[in-house]
Amino acid sequence: MRLEEILEKHIMVDLDTVQSDRELLKQIQRHLNAAGLYPGGDSIDGLYGPVTKGALVSFCKQENLNNMKTRWFGRSFAGALKKYKVEEAIAEEGADNATPENIEDNSDRIVSAENVSDEDNELFHIFLSAEDKEKHGAEKLAFLDKGIEKSRYKEDIDSYPKRLEQKPDGKEIVSALKSKDGDAKDSDAFEPYPHVGVIPKIDNKGLDFLHKDVENACVCIGSFVGDELGASWLGRKALDNDQYWSSTKILGIINLIGQANRKYPNSRMENCIVRGNGEAESFSFEDLAEDVMTYGQKIGTSNSIAAMFKRFETYYGLEDWTRKMTGNNTLEFRGMYGDSPFFNWPQLFDTRSQHTLVKGAPEIGRGSNNLSAYDLTRVLSMLAWHCYLPKAARLPGCQWHSLQTLVRAMGKDTARYADVAIDQLGLNKAIASPVILSKLGFGISDSRGSIELTYTAFIQFIDSSSKSEKGQSKLRTLAMTLRIAKQLAGDVNAQAREVDARMATEVTQILRRVVSEELV
């Protein structure tokens, strides 16, 4: 590897590669020498040790670069280094095996907001290279369709509900935010989580760092002050209604759980089946919900099953329920998903109590689905933070024992942008008790002439990469919804790869700022 290749091919290499690539490291050492930060002579040996590390730290500080924090080196680093001219004589090889230093502090990989445009561009090219390498197209994208089977978090899913019940103990684990009476930052950015139907104050400048292709976005960061969960809301056109495709499929499922538990609070969704009126076949609620998230078609298509879940309420009734949850009285939610309902007159039946809990509703009042990024973020946070919220802020009627079924299903979403972001930031070895819930949405709109990608996600983990002053790990918890839309032009498959790479980039940028506590 050479610095010229990094510049010309938009390559990003990690610190481990720099340490082990002696040709590249020699070239770096020569330029550091030209900058007056590293000795010459026999020290130009391609071996990574304390002197080389110190020179790199000094160089990055001098050039206002954050590469030693991120542990990734790309065009901005190579360009700055190449300003210091050297004669590219090939030095004699040193020892055959270099022993790189072990860097145990994973927080070195967390990036601040410095040089964000360059960093954003470099990240995008990393993810786009992954798309191009796999030669994916609109029918199968590298991150949108990555799937749960290869996710490192697949085995964690059954533990998600229990993890979402646990609050910081204040001893070994604290919340990312400390109270005003504590020894850390102010908590003014965090207000109590709003009651049902109340729209919170949203900081409409807080997401200005996102790429222009992100048309709409809403991020809600949670943090405890004592036993009370506070929330900080940030947005970009967060309340503007638009098409969010399949991301909205979670709403009909949550509505059904609320209907069932209002009448039968002890009935658990894990014991329920769905059957059609007069139909011989029946299927478990959990398997049906899972098919909506995974597109596995073990039972039916995601679209047909999601359409069926909406049939448990009138279209006007479901729209009104969604408005009452979020407070957005202008949203529309009376559309379907392109396929006929799997059962047009479904029944939810509890196999334990032998009760029919909910039946299909009259099919009247069809319309469109036009919601906001805020609406989806709000409902998902109400689901995931159910155990943290006061009764007045909870999903009405819903019992946690039933919501857990949906939590497990959402853990299996095929889109894995959060996984990719955690790996990219080097957090995978620094976190514990992860929870990742999400729902993708993707489509090409002929009427608008655009290709559109949406992602609604909840991410929570215990972070040991940047501990408190007392050495405690921090609970990070947030919900987000992003919508990317680009006008169709040229190769649709190429554009699909671009929006997929862009979504991976922006989710990574958000998570980076959450961990470095730059968003509040």
Salt bridges, closest charged atoms under 4 A:
GLU4 OE1 - ARG2 NE 3.67
GLU4 OE2 - LYS82 NZ 2.52
ASP16 OD1 - ARG71 NH2 3.24
GLU23 OE2 - ARG2 NH1 3.87
GLU63 OE1 - LYS83 NZ 3.14
GLU88 OE1 - ARG2 NH2 3.30
GLU88 OE2 - HIS31 NE2 3.17
GLU93 OE1 - LYS26 NZ 3.26
ASP120 OD2 - ARG502 NH1 2.69
ASP132 OD1 - ARG497 NE 3.33
GLU149 OE1 - LYS154 NZ 2.48
ASP156 OD1 - ARG163 NH2 2.87
GLU165 OE1 - LYS162 NZ 3.67
ASP188 OD1 - LYS180 NZ 2.76
GLU191 OE2 - LYS201 NZ 3.49
ASP213 OD2 - HIS211 ND1 3.69
ASP213 OD1 - LYS212 NZ 3.54
ASP213 OD2 - LYS486 NZ 3.33
ASP242 OD1 - ARG483 NH2 3.32
GLU270 OE2 - ARG268 NE 3.12
GLU270 OE1 - ARG408 NH2 3.77
GLU286 OE2 - ARG408 NE 2.96
GLU290 OE2 - LYS298 NZ 3.62
GLU290 OE1 - LYS412 NZ 2.92
GLU319 OE1 - ARG323 NH2 3.66
GLU319 OE2 - ARG334 NE 3.01
ASP320 OD2 - LYS324 NZ 3.14
ASP419 OD1 - ARG416 NH2 3.17
ASP423 OD1 - ARG152 NE 3.16
GLU452 OE2 - ARG448 NE 2.84
GLU452 OE2 - ARG483 NH2 3.74
ASP463 OD2 - ARG476 NE 3.06
GLU506 OE2 - ARG502 NH1 2.82
GLU517 OE1 - LYS185 NZ 3.58
GLU517 OE2 - LYS474 NZ 2.79
GLU517 OE2 - ARG476 NH1 2.80
